Amino acid sequence: MTITGTYIKYYMVCHRKTWLFHHKIEMEHTSELVAEGSFIGEKSYPQRAERYRELLLDGSKIDFYDPNDKVVHEIKKSDKLEHSHVAQVQFYLYLLRKNGIEGATGLIEYPKLRQTQAVRLEVEDIPVVEEWIRDIERIVDSEQCPGRISKSKCRSCSYFDFCYVEESSE
């Protein structure tokens, strides 16, 4: 099984979403918010394709990597800075390090906020990332889907209808 940045991002938000994604129950194609995020990622920095590379590492795709400065650039739509974004970039830095690229850093860019956030992977972060990977493997290997969480962020999740649909009693 190959853990990707998407698994890490979903794991940080909701274990149920992680399990559903792994079992090919994908809802992103129906989400306007996901489409908006893709649009922002594609249109915010059109010159990126010329300057940076897309990098495929161990099944994960890093959209924008600057090989000269060793910087992973991640563009996010969100109106707020999120732990899941940092974790996803730390995972990419972990993969780079695992593949012999030392000293890489990350930069999360929030075009709507006009903010950036620097991300590093310190030596003490490596066991934490490895624990995330083990926990994701445990979650997705389970025959039972984790229960839903009830958080305000659920309303904007592409899996909301799946998790909160009520069956009729007819």
VEXMIRO-447646 format. One record per residue (C-alpha): residue number from 1; residue in three letters; z, y, x. Coordinates in Angstrom, 1 decimal. Example, Ala and Ser with C-alpha at 12.3 -4.5 7.8 and 13.67 -1.06 7.14 Angstrom:
// VEXMIRO-447646
<r><num>1</num><residu>ALA</residu><w>7.8</w><v>-4.5</v><u>12.3</u></r>
<r><num>2</num><residu>SER</residu><w>7.1</w><v>-1.1</v><u>13.7</u></r>
***
This chain:
// VEXMIRO-447646
<r><num>1</num><residu>MET</residu><w>0.0</w><v>0.0</v><u>0.0</u></r>
<r><num>2</num><residu>THR</residu><w>-0.9</w><v>3.4</v><u>1.3</u></r>
<r><num>3</num><residu>ILE</residu><w>1.5</w><v>6.3</v><u>0.5</u></r>
<r><num>4</num><residu>THR</residu><w>-0.4</w><v>9.7</v><u>0.3</u></r>
<r><num>5</num><residu>GLY</residu><w>0.7</w><v>13.3</v><u>0.0</u></r>
<r><num>6</num><residu>THR</residu><w>0.2</w><v>13.0</v><u>-3.8</u></r>
<r><num>7</num><residu>TYR</residu><w>2.9</w><v>10.2</v><u>-3.9</u></r>
<r><num>8</num><residu>ILE</residu><w>5.3</w><v>12.4</v><u>-2.0</u></r>
<r><num>9</num><residu>LYS</residu><w>4.6</w><v>15.4</v><u>-4.2</u></r>
<r><num>10</num><residu>TYR</residu><w>5.1</w><v>13.4</v><u>-7.4</u></r>
<r><num>11</num><residu>TYR</residu><w>8.2</w><v>11.6</v><u>-6.0</u></r>
<r><num>12</num><residu>MET</residu><w>9.9</w><v>14.9</v><u>-5.4</u></r>
<r><num>13</num><residu>VAL</residu><w>9.2</w><v>16.0</v><u>-9.0</u></r>
<r><num>14</num><residu>CYS</residu><w>9.6</w><v>12.8</v><u>-11.1</u></r>
<r><num>15</num><residu>HIS</residu><w>9.9</w><v>9.1</v><u>-10.2</u></r>
<r><num>16</num><residu>ARG</residu><w>8.3</w><v>8.2</v><u>-13.5</u></r>
<r><num>17</num><residu>LYS</residu><w>5.2</w><v>10.2</v><u>-12.7</u></r>
<r><num>18</num><residu>THR</residu><w>5.1</w><v>8.5</v><u>-9.3</u></r>
<r><num>19</num><residu>TRP</residu><w>5.2</w><v>5.0</v><u>-10.9</u></r>
<r><num>20</num><residu>LEU</residu><w>2.6</w><v>6.0</v><u>-13.6</u></r>
<r><num>21</num><residu>PHE</residu><w>0.2</w><v>7.4</v><u>-10.9</u></r>
<r><num>22</num><residu>HIS</residu><w>0.5</w><v>4.3</v><u>-8.8</u></r>
<r><num>23</num><residu>HIS</residu><w>-0.2</w><v>2.1</v><u>-11.8</u></r>
<r><num>24</num><residu>LYS</residu><w>-3.5</w><v>4.1</v><u>-12.5</u></r>
<r><num>25</num><residu>ILE</residu><w>-2.1</w><v>5.9</v><u>-15.5</u></r>
<r><num>26</num><residu>GLU</residu><w>-3.5</w><v>9.3</v><u>-14.6</u></r>
<r><num>27</num><residu>MET</residu><w>-3.4</w><v>12.3</v><u>-16.8</u></r>
<r><num>28</num><residu>GLU</residu><w>-4.4</w><v>15.1</v><u>-14.5</u></r>
<r><num>29</num><residu>HIS</residu><w>-8.0</w><v>15.1</v><u>-15.7</u></r>
<r><num>30</num><residu>THR</residu><w>-6.7</w><v>16.3</v><u>-19.1</u></r>
<r><num>31</num><residu>SER</residu><w>-4.6</w><v>19.1</v><u>-17.8</u></r>
<r><num>32</num><residu>GLU</residu><w>-5.7</w><v>22.7</v><u>-17.9</u></r>
<r><num>33</num><residu>LEU</residu><w>-2.9</w><v>23.6</v><u>-15.4</u></r>
<r><num>34</num><residu>VAL</residu><w>-4.3</w><v>21.0</v><u>-12.9</u></r>
<r><num>35</num><residu>ALA</residu><w>-7.8</w><v>22.4</v><u>-13.4</u></r>
<r><num>36</num><residu>GLU</residu><w>-6.5</w><v>25.9</v><u>-12.8</u></r>
<r><num>37</num><residu>GLY</residu><w>-4.8</w><v>24.8</v><u>-9.6</u></r>
<r><num>38</num><residu>SER</residu><w>-8.0</w><v>23.2</v><u>-8.3</u></r>
<r><num>39</num><residu>PHE</residu><w>-9.9</w><v>26.4</v><u>-9.1</u></r>
<r><num>40</num><residu>ILE</residu><w>-7.4</w><v>28.6</v><u>-7.2</u></r>
<r><num>41</num><residu>GLY</residu><w>-7.5</w><v>26.2</v><u>-4.2</u></r>
<r><num>42</num><residu>GLU</residu><w>-11.3</w><v>26.3</v><u>-4.1</u></r>
<r><num>43</num><residu>LYS</residu><w>-11.8</w><v>30.0</v><u>-4.8</u></r>
<r><num>44</num><residu>SER</residu><w>-8.9</w><v>31.7</v><u>-3.0</u></r>
<r><num>45</num><residu>TYR</residu><w>-10.1</w><v>31.2</v><u>0.5</u></r>
<r><num>46</num><residu>PRO</residu><w>-13.9</w><v>30.5</v><u>0.4</u></r>
<r><num>47</num><residu>GLN</residu><w>-14.3</w><v>31.0</v><u>4.2</u></r>
<r><num>48</num><residu>ARG</residu><w>-12.0</w><v>28.1</v><u>4.9</u></r>
<r><num>49</num><residu>ALA</residu><w>-14.7</w><v>25.5</v><u>4.8</u></r>
<r><num>50</num><residu>GLU</residu><w>-16.3</w><v>27.1</v><u>7.8</u></r>
<r><num>51</num><residu>ARG</residu><w>-13.2</w><v>27.5</v><u>9.9</u></r>
<r><num>52</num><residu>TYR</residu><w>-11.0</w><v>24.5</v><u>9.1</u></r>
<r><num>53</num><residu>ARG</residu><w>-11.5</w><v>20.8</v><u>8.7</u></r>
<r><num>54</num><residu>GLU</residu><w>-10.8</w><v>18.4</v><u>6.0</u></r>
<r><num>55</num><residu>LEU</residu><w>-8.8</w><v>15.6</v><u>7.7</u></r>
<r><num>56</num><residu>LEU</residu><w>-8.3</w><v>12.0</v><u>6.5</u></r>
<r><num>57</num><residu>LEU</residu><w>-5.2</w><v>10.4</v><u>7.9</u></r>
<r><num>58</num><residu>ASP</residu><w>-3.9</w><v>7.0</v><u>6.8</u></r>
<r><num>59</num><residu>GLY</residu><w>-5.3</w><v>7.4</v><u>3.4</u></r>
<r><num>60</num><residu>SER</residu><w>-4.1</w><v>11.0</v><u>2.9</u></r>
<r><num>61</num><residu>LYS</residu><w>-6.5</w><v>13.9</v><u>2.7</u></r>
<r><num>62</num><residu>ILE</residu><w>-5.4</w><v>17.2</v><u>4.3</u></r>
<r><num>63</num><residu>ASP</residu><w>-7.8</w><v>19.8</v><u>2.8</u></r>
<r><num>64</num><residu>PHE</residu><w>-7.5</w><v>22.4</v><u>5.5</u></r>
<r><num>65</num><residu>TYR</residu><w>-6.5</w><v>21.6</v><u>9.0</u></r>
<r><num>66</num><residu>ASP</residu><w>-6.9</w><v>24.1</v><u>11.9</u></r>
<r><num>67</num><residu>PRO</residu><w>-7.3</w><v>21.8</v><u>15.0</u></r>
<r><num>68</num><residu>ASN</residu><w>-7.2</w><v>24.7</v><u>17.4</u></r>
<r><num>69</num><residu>ASP</residu><w>-3.8</w><v>26.0</v><u>16.3</u></r>
<r><num>70</num><residu>LYS</residu><w>-2.6</w><v>22.6</v><u>14.9</u></r>
<r><num>71</num><residu>VAL</residu><w>-1.8</w><v>24.1</v><u>11.5</u></r>
<r><num>72</num><residu>VAL</residu><w>-2.0</w><v>22.3</v><u>8.1</u></r>
<r><num>73</num><residu>HIS</residu><w>-2.8</w><v>24.8</v><u>5.4</u></r>
<r><num>74</num><residu>GLU</residu><w>-1.9</w><v>23.9</v><u>1.8</u></r>
<r><num>75</num><residu>ILE</residu><w>-2.8</w><v>26.1</v><u>-1.1</u></r>
<r><num>76</num><residu>LYS</residu><w>-0.6</w><v>26.0</v><u>-4.2</u></r>
<r><num>77</num><residu>LYS</residu><w>-1.1</w><v>27.6</v><u>-7.7</u></r>
<r><num>78</num><residu>SER</residu><w>2.6</w><v>27.6</v><u>-8.6</u></r>
<r><num>79</num><residu>ASP</residu><w>4.4</w><v>30.7</v><u>-9.6</u></r>
<r><num>80</num><residu>LYS</residu><w>7.4</w><v>29.5</v><u>-7.6</u></r>
<r><num>81</num><residu>LEU</residu><w>8.1</w><v>28.0</v><u>-4.2</u></r>
<r><num>82</num><residu>GLU</residu><w>8.8</w><v>24.3</v><u>-4.7</u></r>
<r><num>83</num><residu>HIS</residu><w>10.6</w><v>21.7</v><u>-2.7</u></r>
<r><num>84</num><residu>SER</residu><w>7.8</w><v>19.2</v><u>-3.5</u></r>
<r><num>85</num><residu>HIS</residu><w>5.3</w><v>21.5</v><u>-1.7</u></r>
<r><num>86</num><residu>VAL</residu><w>7.4</w><v>21.6</v><u>1.4</u></r>
<r><num>87</num><residu>ALA</residu><w>7.9</w><v>17.8</v><u>1.3</u></r>
<r><num>88</num><residu>GLN</residu><w>4.1</w><v>17.2</v><u>0.9</u></r>
<r><num>89</num><residu>VAL</residu><w>3.4</w><v>19.3</v><u>4.0</u></r>
<r><num>90</num><residu>GLN</residu><w>6.2</w><v>17.7</v><u>6.0</u></r>
<r><num>91</num><residu>PHE</residu><w>4.6</w><v>14.3</v><u>5.1</u></r>
<r><num>92</num><residu>TYR</residu><w>1.3</w><v>15.5</v><u>6.5</u></r>
<r><num>93</num><residu>LEU</residu><w>3.0</w><v>16.7</v><u>9.6</u></r>
<r><num>94</num><residu>TYR</residu><w>4.7</w><v>13.3</v><u>9.9</u></r>
<r><num>95</num><residu>LEU</residu><w>1.2</w><v>11.6</v><u>9.6</u></r>
<r><num>96</num><residu>LEU</residu><w>-0.2</w><v>13.9</v><u>12.3</u></r>
<r><num>97</num><residu>ARG</residu><w>2.7</w><v>13.1</v><u>14.6</u></r>
<r><num>98</num><residu>LYS</residu><w>2.4</w><v>9.3</v><u>13.9</u></r>
<r><num>99</num><residu>ASN</residu><w>-1.3</w><v>9.6</v><u>14.9</u></r>
<r><num>100</num><residu>GLY</residu><w>-0.5</w><v>11.3</v><u>18.2</u></r>
<r><num>101</num><residu>ILE</residu><w>-0.9</w><v>15.0</v><u>17.2</u></r>
<r><num>102</num><residu>GLU</residu><w>2.3</w><v>16.6</v><u>18.4</u></r>
<r><num>103</num><residu>GLY</residu><w>3.5</w><v>20.1</v><u>17.6</u></r>
<r><num>104</num><residu>ALA</residu><w>1.6</w><v>20.7</v><u>14.4</u></r>
<r><num>105</num><residu>THR</residu><w>3.0</w><v>23.0</v><u>11.8</u></r>
<r><num>106</num><residu>GLY</residu><w>2.3</w><v>23.8</v><u>8.2</u></r>
<r><num>107</num><residu>LEU</residu><w>1.6</w><v>26.8</v><u>6.1</u></r>
<r><num>108</num><residu>ILE</residu><w>1.9</w><v>26.7</v><u>2.3</u></r>
<r><num>109</num><residu>GLU</residu><w>-0.1</w><v>29.6</v><u>0.7</u></r>
<r><num>110</num><residu>TYR</residu><w>0.6</w><v>30.9</v><u>-2.8</u></r>
<r><num>111</num><residu>PRO</residu><w>-2.3</w><v>33.2</v><u>-3.6</u></r>
<r><num>112</num><residu>LYS</residu><w>-0.9</w><v>34.2</v><u>-7.0</u></r>
<r><num>113</num><residu>LEU</residu><w>2.4</w><v>35.3</v><u>-5.3</u></r>
<r><num>114</num><residu>ARG</residu><w>0.7</w><v>36.6</v><u>-2.2</u></r>
<r><num>115</num><residu>GLN</residu><w>3.2</w><v>34.7</v><u>-0.2</u></r>
<r><num>116</num><residu>THR</residu><w>3.2</w><v>32.1</v><u>2.5</u></r>
<r><num>117</num><residu>GLN</residu><w>5.9</w><v>29.6</v><u>3.6</u></r>
<r><num>118</num><residu>ALA</residu><w>6.0</w><v>28.1</v><u>7.1</u></r>
<r><num>119</num><residu>VAL</residu><w>6.8</w><v>24.4</v><u>7.3</u></r>
<r><num>120</num><residu>ARG</residu><w>8.0</w><v>22.4</v><u>10.3</u></r>
<r><num>121</num><residu>LEU</residu><w>8.8</w><v>18.8</v><u>10.8</u></r>
<r><num>122</num><residu>GLU</residu><w>11.9</w><v>18.6</v><u>13.0</u></r>
<r><num>123</num><residu>VAL</residu><w>13.0</w><v>15.3</v><u>14.7</u></r>
<r><num>124</num><residu>GLU</residu><w>15.9</w><v>15.0</v><u>12.2</u></r>
<r><num>125</num><residu>ASP</residu><w>13.4</w><v>15.2</v><u>9.3</u></r>
<r><num>126</num><residu>ILE</residu><w>11.5</w><v>12.0</v><u>10.4</u></r>
<r><num>127</num><residu>PRO</residu><w>14.1</w><v>9.5</v><u>9.0</u></r>
<r><num>128</num><residu>VAL</residu><w>14.2</w><v>11.5</v><u>5.8</u></r>
<r><num>129</num><residu>VAL</residu><w>10.4</w><v>11.3</v><u>5.4</u></r>
<r><num>130</num><residu>GLU</residu><w>10.6</w><v>7.5</v><u>6.2</u></r>
<r><num>131</num><residu>GLU</residu><w>13.3</w><v>7.1</v><u>3.5</u></r>
<r><num>132</num><residu>TRP</residu><w>11.0</w><v>8.9</v><u>1.0</u></r>
<r><num>133</num><residu>ILE</residu><w>8.3</w><v>6.4</v><u>1.8</u></r>
<r><num>134</num><residu>ARG</residu><w>10.6</w><v>3.4</v><u>1.4</u></r>
<r><num>135</num><residu>ASP</residu><w>11.9</w><v>4.7</v><u>-1.9</u></r>
<r><num>136</num><residu>ILE</residu><w>8.4</w><v>5.3</v><u>-3.2</u></r>
<r><num>137</num><residu>GLU</residu><w>7.5</w><v>1.8</v><u>-2.3</u></r>
<r><num>138</num><residu>ARG</residu><w>10.6</w><v>0.5</v><u>-4.2</u></r>
<r><num>139</num><residu>ILE</residu><w>9.8</w><v>2.6</v><u>-7.3</u></r>
<r><num>140</num><residu>VAL</residu><w>6.1</w><v>1.6</v><u>-7.5</u></r>
<r><num>141</num><residu>ASP</residu><w>6.9</w><v>-2.1</v><u>-6.8</u></r>
<r><num>142</num><residu>SER</residu><w>9.2</w><v>-2.2</v><u>-9.8</u></r>
<r><num>143</num><residu>GLU</residu><w>7.9</w><v>-3.9</v><u>-12.9</u></r>
<r><num>144</num><residu>GLN</residu><w>9.8</w><v>-1.4</v><u>-15.0</u></r>
<r><num>145</num><residu>CYS</residu><w>8.6</w><v>2.2</v><u>-15.3</u></r>
<r><num>146</num><residu>PRO</residu><w>11.5</w><v>4.7</v><u>-14.6</u></r>
<r><num>147</num><residu>GLY</residu><w>12.9</w><v>6.5</v><u>-17.6</u></r>
<r><num>148</num><residu>ARG</residu><w>11.7</w><v>10.0</v><u>-18.4</u></r>
<r><num>149</num><residu>ILE</residu><w>13.6</w><v>13.0</v><u>-17.2</u></r>
<r><num>150</num><residu>SER</residu><w>14.4</w><v>15.9</v><u>-19.5</u></r>
<r><num>151</num><residu>LYS</residu><w>13.8</w><v>19.1</v><u>-17.5</u></r>
<r><num>152</num><residu>SER</residu><w>12.1</w><v>22.4</v><u>-18.4</u></r>
<r><num>153</num><residu>LYS</residu><w>9.3</w><v>21.6</v><u>-15.9</u></r>
<r><num>154</num><residu>CYS</residu><w>8.3</w><v>18.6</v><u>-18.0</u></r>
<r><num>155</num><residu>ARG</residu><w>6.6</w><v>20.9</v><u>-20.5</u></r>
<r><num>156</num><residu>SER</residu><w>4.0</w><v>21.9</v><u>-17.9</u></r>
<r><num>157</num><residu>CYS</residu><w>3.4</w><v>18.3</v><u>-16.6</u></r>
<r><num>158</num><residu>SER</residu><w>0.1</w><v>16.6</v><u>-17.3</u></r>
<r><num>159</num><residu>TYR</residu><w>2.2</w><v>13.5</v><u>-18.4</u></r>
<r><num>160</num><residu>PHE</residu><w>4.2</w><v>15.5</v><u>-21.0</u></r>
<r><num>161</num><residu>ASP</residu><w>2.3</w><v>14.0</v><u>-24.0</u></r>
<r><num>162</num><residu>PHE</residu><w>2.6</w><v>10.5</v><u>-22.5</u></r>
<r><num>163</num><residu>CYS</residu><w>6.4</w><v>10.8</v><u>-22.0</u></r>
<r><num>164</num><residu>TYR</residu><w>7.3</w><v>12.7</v><u>-25.1</u></r>
<r><num>165</num><residu>VAL</residu><w>5.0</w><v>11.3</v><u>-27.8</u></r>
<r><num>166</num><residu>GLU</residu><w>6.9</w><v>10.0</v><u>-30.8</u></r>
<r><num>167</num><residu>GLU</residu><w>5.6</w><v>6.9</v><u>-32.4</u></r>
<r><num>168</num><residu>SER</residu><w>5.3</w><v>7.1</v><u>-36.2</u></r>
<r><num>169</num><residu>SER</residu><w>7.3</w><v>4.7</v><u>-38.3</u></r>
<r><num>170</num><residu>GLU</residu><w>4.3</w><v>3.8</v><u>-40.5</u></r>
***
